[in-house]
Amino acid sequence: MERIWWPITLAALLAIALPLRCWAIPEFARSYNLSCAACHSAYPRLNAFGEEFAANNYRLPTWRENTVDTGDKLLALPDHVPFAVRGQAYAQARSGESVDPVTGERVQANTDFQAPYLVKLLSSAPLSDNLTYYFYVIFAEKGENGEAIVEDAWVRYSDLFCTGTGLQLGQFQVSDLMFPRELRLTFQDYMVYRLAGITYERGMVLDRSFGPVDVALGLVNGNGITDNFNVNSPGYRRPDNLFDDNNSKSAFGRIGVGLDQVSMGLFLLSGERPRVTGPAGLLEEGSDSDVEILGVDLSGSIGDDIHWFVQYLWNSWDGFLQPEIGNTVIWPGRQYDWHGGFLGVDYIPNDRWALSLLYNSADAGDLAGSDTIYEGIEIDTLSLAASYYFMRNAKGIAEVNFDFLGDHPRRGEYFTGHLDKEMYFLVGFDVAF
């Protein structure tokens, strides 16, 4: 429990603030009769006005003009149902395969129609001078066409106790404090965020700005957004559920400084994640391992057309691997360190074109040679993307990914690590309305 008190104390002392960012949706353009270009240099990348719009809790000063006149000052209903839709569809050629880590059974498709790749319903609106909500529901993603999934879903109060401190409560990505994945121009992801497990969580963030310095601190359950447990210790069919599976929370924070054309930030996280055991490390063990993450991020612009960004994370997972993982000798209590990051450049020469480069790199460190799926943390890829905007909210994309790691044959009992090159070429569409 001592691990979570330092950020709580610091939050109380600083009365912090830096709003988590989502990508602006076409509903905002509809509500305020603005072009998407008002907030986006090339959708979904935000420009300076878009960043300011997000910092102002996703509203303009005239937001009440878009509400129903009920004659009740304590009721602010949007004058229309505030929904937007985003869809993605791709055709892809790739060398990567689906491999069962235990049996080695492979599924291969060198060409693949990934359509729809994503169908998403989004909604956001201000409900008072300080309160805003945001959520989206995924109806299809990466071939999963089952039940709807809610990822981002939060409410934010922008002036807690009249201090200028923002409070955000709900589901969000911890990594949004650095570079929101939803705002990237490439199909390829910011891989180190996924590898480190700092994407979607349930929790809260306090945030505040002190001139050029932005500070944010938060607490999350640390077990993602899919688990829940029936409360049955008081008896049968009690109405509530537990969303967390232990008393610990993951605490995190970021301090950011903006200096002319360059911004920099320092990120810290202290928390827990389940230990793993079993064949190829596929099974979660009952107890949790301590996790520490240190991150540094830099971003800036060269003129009006070129935007660059860099992220690096150092990860320490204490006692993460447990015995009984194949024939590999695992030492209980050992600390497993690994590190990685990404470098990106977006060149936006005009209203029609955006050219992007994204380099992902990670070193599996102490997890290399473990004969577990976590050997696959190793990555060294370069993605080049070209986006052509038919309209502000409709673009075509072509992207190629180069993998600089060699094919590593099976080296242990299981089929883990970098078995094939991660080469791909895709073309497709990304639309929102």
C-alpha positions as MATLAB code, in Angstrom:
seq = 'MERIWWPITLAALLAIALPLRCWAIPEFARSYNLSCAACHSAYPRLNAFGEEFAANNYRLPTWRENTVDTGDKLLALPDHVPFAVRGQAYAQARSGESVDPVTGERVQANTDFQAPYLVKLLSSAPLSDNLTYYFYVIFAEKGENGEAIVEDAWVRYSDLFCTGTGLQLGQFQVSDLMFPRELRLTFQDYMVYRLAGITYERGMVLDRSFGPVDVALGLVNGNGITDNFNVNSPGYRRPDNLFDDNNSKSAFGRIGVGLDQVSMGLFLLSGERPRVTGPAGLLEEGSDSDVEILGVDLSGSIGDDIHWFVQYLWNSWDGFLQPEIGNTVIWPGRQYDWHGGFLGVDYIPNDRWALSLLYNSADAGDLAGSDTIYEGIEIDTLSLAASYYFMRNAKGIAEVNFDFLGDHPRRGEYFTGHLDKEMYFLVGFDVAF';
ca = [
       0.000    0.000    0.000;
       2.944    2.360    0.563;
       3.510    2.341   -3.207;
       0.360    4.394   -3.884;
       0.742    7.122   -1.244;
       3.472    9.154   -2.936;
       1.292   10.163   -5.921;
      -1.772   10.804   -3.763;
       0.217   13.104   -1.502;
       1.826   14.832   -4.449;
      -1.556   15.304   -6.108;
      -2.887   17.001   -3.009;
       0.120   19.310   -2.862;
       0.175   20.222   -6.541;
      -3.561   20.286   -7.354;
      -2.557   19.034  -10.741;
      -3.990   19.296  -14.274;
      -3.513   18.031  -17.832;
      -6.575   16.649  -19.612;
      -6.311   13.261  -21.237;
      -6.838   13.666  -24.957;
      -9.126   11.831  -27.285;
      -9.248   12.478  -31.004;
     -11.795   15.139  -31.938;
     -14.827   13.603  -33.621;
     -17.023   14.921  -36.477;
     -19.764   15.583  -33.931;
     -17.755   18.582  -32.706;
     -17.658   19.996  -36.242;
     -21.431   19.451  -36.529;
     -22.190   21.103  -33.189;
     -20.162   24.248  -33.832;
     -20.521   24.474  -37.651;
     -16.769   24.215  -38.117;
     -14.626   22.384  -40.635;
     -12.613   19.424  -39.370;
      -9.590   21.508  -40.435;
     -10.256   23.822  -37.494;
      -8.951   21.147  -35.095;
      -6.944   18.809  -37.341;
      -3.850   19.426  -39.408;
      -4.620   16.049  -41.014;
      -7.264   13.946  -39.334;
      -6.878   12.483  -36.775;
      -3.728   14.525  -35.867;
      -4.665   17.624  -33.846;
      -3.365   21.121  -34.577;
      -2.791   23.861  -31.984;
      -6.470   24.864  -31.959;
      -7.496   21.234  -31.542;
      -5.154   20.851  -28.582;
      -6.662   23.993  -27.032;
     -10.186   22.679  -27.687;
      -9.318   19.449  -25.857;
      -7.703   21.377  -22.989;
     -10.926   23.400  -22.669;
     -12.839   20.199  -21.874;
     -13.988   19.664  -25.471;
     -16.157   22.740  -25.850;
     -16.178   26.294  -27.175;
     -17.418   29.230  -25.067;
     -20.616   29.206  -27.170;
     -21.497   25.610  -26.264;
     -24.840   26.585  -24.652;
     -26.098   27.892  -27.999;
     -26.285   24.249  -29.092;
     -28.609   23.175  -26.273;
     -32.386   22.996  -26.014;
     -34.026   26.038  -24.449;
     -36.004   24.413  -21.629;
     -36.156   27.483  -19.422;
     -34.295   25.533  -16.753;
     -30.791   26.842  -16.002;
     -29.915   23.524  -14.370;
     -30.590   21.540  -17.544;
     -28.311   21.689  -20.610;
     -29.460   19.134  -23.192;
     -27.749   19.024  -26.612;
     -30.191   20.082  -29.337;
     -29.441   16.855  -31.239;
     -28.226   13.389  -30.365;
     -24.413   13.798  -30.367;
     -23.142   10.755  -32.245;
     -20.381   10.164  -34.788;
     -19.192    7.076  -36.665;
     -15.713    5.960  -37.731;
     -14.947    3.103  -40.095;
     -11.774    1.517  -41.467;
     -11.294   -1.065  -44.222;
      -8.040   -2.501  -45.611;
      -6.575   -4.985  -48.035;
      -3.240   -6.294  -46.829;
      -0.341   -8.465  -47.969;
       1.911   -9.679  -45.173;
       4.451  -12.271  -44.148;
       3.437  -12.654  -40.495;
       1.520  -15.771  -39.423;
      -0.570  -16.925  -36.480;
       1.470  -19.519  -34.555;
       0.317  -21.571  -31.576;
       3.138  -21.090  -29.033;
       2.772  -24.624  -27.654;
       2.055  -26.829  -30.686;
       3.568  -24.668  -33.427;
       0.399  -24.992  -35.524;
       0.312  -22.164  -38.096;
      -2.386  -20.147  -39.831;
      -1.125  -18.306  -42.881;
      -2.697  -15.838  -45.345;
      -0.283  -13.857  -47.489;
      -3.145  -11.700  -48.765;
      -6.033  -10.641  -46.582;
      -9.170   -8.513  -46.973;
      -9.520   -6.823  -43.578;
     -12.848   -5.147  -44.117;
     -14.345   -3.937  -41.976;
     -11.269   -3.534  -39.810;
     -13.036   -1.141  -37.443;
     -16.577    0.166  -36.932;
     -16.931    2.592  -34.048;
     -19.768    4.715  -32.619;
     -18.635    7.799  -30.680;
     -20.399   10.394  -28.540;
     -19.378   13.457  -26.542;
     -21.039   16.637  -25.302;
     -20.747   19.201  -22.484;
     -23.388   18.809  -19.780;
     -22.536   21.857  -17.661;
     -19.986   24.659  -17.566;
     -17.408   22.177  -16.252;
     -18.707   18.673  -16.956;
     -18.123   16.763  -20.216;
     -18.602   13.111  -21.145;
     -16.959   11.034  -23.875;
     -17.320    7.408  -24.926;
     -17.133    5.130  -27.901;
     -18.419    1.655  -28.675;
     -16.661   -0.737  -31.056;
     -19.002   -2.955  -33.076;
     -16.248   -4.658  -35.060;
     -12.460   -4.575  -34.737;
      -9.740   -6.815  -36.167;
     -12.235   -9.465  -37.218;
     -14.105   -9.629  -33.911;
     -17.769   -9.302  -34.913;
     -19.334  -10.349  -31.627;
     -20.676   -8.207  -28.817;
     -20.025   -4.467  -28.663;
     -16.967   -3.358  -26.688;
     -16.673   -0.065  -24.801;
     -13.085    1.237  -24.560;
     -12.807    4.964  -23.842;
     -15.679    5.990  -21.536;
     -15.244    8.806  -19.045;
     -16.615   11.974  -17.523;
     -14.409   14.966  -16.761;
     -14.956   17.898  -14.409;
     -12.639   20.751  -15.345;
     -12.625   22.941  -12.199;
     -12.606   20.795   -9.074;
     -13.408   22.878   -5.960;
     -12.793   26.053   -8.025;
      -9.042   25.320   -8.106;
      -8.580   24.890  -11.854;
      -7.890   21.206  -11.246;
      -9.464   18.694  -13.622;
     -10.813   15.318  -12.533;
     -11.379   12.542  -15.076;
     -13.074    9.305  -14.022;
     -13.728    6.243  -16.131;
     -11.961    4.125  -18.773;
      -9.047    5.616  -20.676;
      -5.555    4.837  -21.888;
      -2.747    5.609  -19.452;
      -0.517    6.250  -22.480;
      -2.778    9.149  -23.528;
      -0.739   11.319  -21.182;
       2.105   11.062  -23.708;
       1.002   10.381  -27.301;
      -2.622    9.241  -27.753;
      -2.732    6.183  -29.993;
      -6.051    7.347  -31.468;
      -4.311   10.401  -32.984;
      -1.628    8.590  -34.968;
      -1.589    8.782  -38.765;
      -0.066    5.330  -39.311;
      -1.824    1.975  -39.252;
       1.165    0.649  -37.288;
       0.783    1.163  -33.549;
       2.946    2.796  -30.888;
       4.109   -0.663  -29.908;
       5.905    0.040  -26.635;
       2.619    1.176  -25.045;
       1.011   -2.167  -25.873;
       4.067   -4.151  -24.784;
       4.260   -2.312  -21.448;
       0.522   -2.749  -20.803;
      -0.262    0.954  -20.319;
      -3.266    1.201  -22.619;
      -6.882    0.838  -21.404;
      -7.549    0.910  -17.668;
     -10.289    1.943  -15.245;
      -9.387    4.739  -12.869;
      -9.045    8.472  -12.345;
      -6.701   11.310  -13.251;
      -6.211   14.692  -11.621;
      -4.623   17.320  -13.833;
      -3.582   20.960  -13.898;
      -1.422   23.400  -15.856;
       1.042   25.851  -14.346;
       1.909   28.082  -17.287;
       4.190   26.041  -19.578;
       4.249   23.125  -17.093;
       1.540   20.446  -17.193;
       1.235   17.943  -14.367;
      -1.020   14.891  -14.198;
      -1.340   12.101  -11.632;
      -3.647    9.114  -11.654;
      -4.642    5.801  -10.130;
      -5.990    2.792  -12.059;
      -7.029   -0.727  -11.110;
      -4.183   -2.159  -13.164;
      -6.110   -5.181  -14.512;
      -7.509   -3.752  -17.750;
     -11.161   -3.142  -18.587;
     -12.607   -6.616  -19.151;
     -12.620   -8.288  -15.715;
     -15.428   -8.155  -13.169;
     -16.362  -10.373  -10.241;
     -19.691  -11.043   -8.546;
     -19.962   -9.803   -4.961;
     -21.366  -12.906   -3.260;
     -19.663  -13.002    0.145;
     -22.706  -11.324    1.789;
     -25.008  -13.847    0.124;
     -26.721  -14.797   -3.125;
     -27.422  -12.411   -6.064;
     -26.063   -9.229   -4.533;
     -26.390   -6.391   -7.094;
     -22.824   -5.091   -7.333;
     -19.616   -6.334   -8.924;
     -15.916   -5.902   -8.229;
     -13.968   -4.438  -11.152;
     -10.570   -4.979   -9.494;
      -9.175   -8.277   -8.251;
      -6.929   -6.961   -5.447;
      -6.417   -4.011   -3.096;
      -3.419   -2.565   -4.941;
      -3.660    0.227   -7.484;
      -1.242    1.333  -10.169;
      -0.147    4.931   -9.644;
       1.258    7.029  -12.453;
       2.094   10.603  -13.303;
       3.616   12.835  -15.933;
       5.253   16.254  -15.827;
       5.388   18.029  -19.178;
       7.081   21.255  -20.216;
       6.485   23.189  -23.419;
       9.421   25.296  -24.696;
       8.805   27.189  -27.946;
       8.811   24.517  -30.696;
       9.747   21.608  -28.390;
       7.795   19.824  -25.646;
       9.185   17.248  -23.252;
       7.770   15.050  -20.540;
       8.728   12.617  -17.786;
       6.409    9.679  -17.016;
       6.465    7.364  -13.975;
       4.299    4.369  -13.099;
       4.391    2.113  -10.079;
       1.993   -0.798   -9.916;
       1.488   -4.527  -10.327;
       0.687   -7.062  -13.022;
      -0.098  -10.789  -12.768;
       2.862  -13.169  -12.673;
       2.896  -15.778  -15.425;
       3.706  -19.465  -15.520;
       2.828  -22.593  -17.494;
       3.709  -23.504  -21.096;
       5.322  -20.556  -22.909;
       4.227  -18.250  -20.075;
       0.596  -18.395  -21.230;
      -0.954  -18.855  -17.775;
      -1.406  -16.178  -15.131;
      -0.247  -17.146  -11.654;
      -2.303  -16.143   -8.630;
      -0.072  -13.397   -7.225;
       1.129  -10.152   -8.796;
       4.582   -8.868   -9.655;
       5.713   -5.315   -8.943;
       6.039   -3.112  -12.023;
       8.023    0.106  -12.401;
       8.040    2.169  -15.613;
      10.051    5.279  -16.395;
       9.348    7.134  -19.627;
      10.709   10.157  -21.477;
       8.896   11.827  -24.370;
       9.862   14.640  -26.732;
       7.928   16.300  -29.542;
       8.150   19.351  -31.730;
       7.658   20.913  -35.153;
       9.912   22.114  -37.945;
       8.059   24.938  -39.629;
       4.341   24.399  -40.153;
       4.522   21.136  -42.097;
       6.809   18.741  -40.208;
       5.936   17.288  -36.801;
       8.159   14.844  -34.897;
       7.776   12.848  -31.673;
       9.886   10.432  -29.622;
       8.990    8.104  -26.740;
      11.178    5.760  -24.700;
      10.212    3.537  -21.765;
      12.307    1.573  -19.274;
      10.371   -1.303  -17.659;
      11.104   -3.396  -14.587;
       8.901   -6.416  -13.768;
       9.887   -7.941  -10.416;
       9.395  -11.708  -10.080;
       7.311  -11.735  -13.276;
       8.160  -15.265  -14.501;
       7.425  -18.154  -12.163;
       8.811  -21.736  -12.156;
       7.319  -24.541  -14.246;
       7.781  -22.732  -17.559;
       8.889  -25.650  -19.745;
      12.497  -26.735  -19.273;
      13.738  -23.177  -18.748;
      15.300  -22.470  -15.360;
      13.341  -19.612  -13.772;
      14.519  -17.975  -10.579;
      11.612  -16.832   -8.377;
      11.902  -13.191   -7.357;
      14.197  -12.232  -10.218;
      13.760   -8.750  -11.677;
      13.136   -8.671  -15.431;
      14.156   -5.431  -17.141;
      13.444   -4.449  -20.737;
      13.190   -1.199  -22.692;
      11.856    0.210  -25.936;
      10.319    3.164  -27.718;
       9.352    4.769  -31.003;
      10.221    7.707  -33.227;
       7.705    9.317  -35.567;
       7.638   12.067  -38.191;
       4.545   13.437  -39.946;
       4.956   15.652  -43.018;
       1.757   17.464  -44.043;
       2.565   19.586  -47.123;
      -1.019   20.480  -48.071;
      -4.696   19.708  -47.514;
      -4.602   16.517  -49.581;
      -1.481   14.653  -48.479;
       0.155   13.469  -45.257;
       3.343   11.402  -45.245;
       4.320    9.556  -42.079;
       7.271    7.600  -40.724;
       7.147    5.489  -37.575;
      10.105    3.532  -36.202;
       9.407    1.009  -33.410;
      12.188   -0.591  -31.381;
      12.265   -2.711  -28.235;
      14.842   -4.908  -26.514;
      13.396   -7.880  -24.599;
      16.312   -7.625  -22.159;
      16.029  -10.155  -19.339;
      13.036  -11.796  -21.033;
      15.104  -12.826  -24.054;
      15.772  -16.571  -24.078;
      13.000  -17.209  -21.523;
      11.128  -19.571  -23.891;
       7.950  -17.547  -23.270;
       5.777  -15.381  -25.468;
       7.488  -12.373  -23.855;
      10.538  -13.003  -25.992;
       8.343  -11.432  -28.670;
       8.829   -8.004  -27.064;
      11.877   -7.752  -29.345;
      10.969   -5.485  -32.266;
      12.789   -3.375  -34.865;
      10.453   -2.065  -37.583;
      10.022    0.951  -39.832;
       6.593    1.935  -41.185;
       6.090    4.395  -44.044;
       2.572    5.673  -44.737;
       0.957    8.006  -47.262;
      -2.530    9.364  -46.627;
      -4.597   11.049  -49.345;
      -7.602   13.066  -48.183;
     -10.562   12.819  -50.541;
     -12.385   15.001  -48.015;
     -11.477   16.304  -44.564;
     -13.084   13.253  -42.976;
     -12.330   10.603  -45.598;
      -8.876    9.413  -46.545;
      -7.154    6.636  -48.386;
      -4.007    5.169  -46.899;
      -1.118    3.104  -48.221;
       1.490    1.788  -45.795;
       4.500   -0.497  -45.929;
       6.267   -1.988  -42.912;
       9.890   -3.171  -42.918;
      11.234   -5.594  -40.311;
      14.980   -5.394  -39.620;
      15.129   -8.465  -37.385;
      16.048  -11.804  -38.893;
      13.862  -14.907  -38.801;
      14.707  -16.694  -35.559;
      14.134  -20.452  -35.655;
      12.614  -22.193  -32.674;
      15.248  -22.099  -29.926;
      13.467  -23.702  -26.979;
      10.677  -26.079  -26.176;
       8.014  -23.659  -27.395;
       7.353  -21.608  -30.514;
       8.042  -18.102  -29.240;
       9.948  -14.990  -30.243;
      10.566  -13.580  -33.711;
       9.754  -16.621  -35.842;
       8.940  -14.643  -39.029;
       9.587  -11.201  -40.422;
       6.838   -8.657  -39.768;
       6.605   -7.309  -43.309;
       3.337   -5.960  -44.693;
       1.831   -3.669  -47.298;
      -1.714   -2.369  -47.015;
      -4.109   -0.046  -48.765;
      -7.465    1.062  -47.467;
      -9.839    3.739  -46.278;
     -10.417    5.572  -42.996;
     -13.663    7.591  -42.830;
     -15.600    9.405  -40.133;
     -18.905   11.285  -40.155;
];
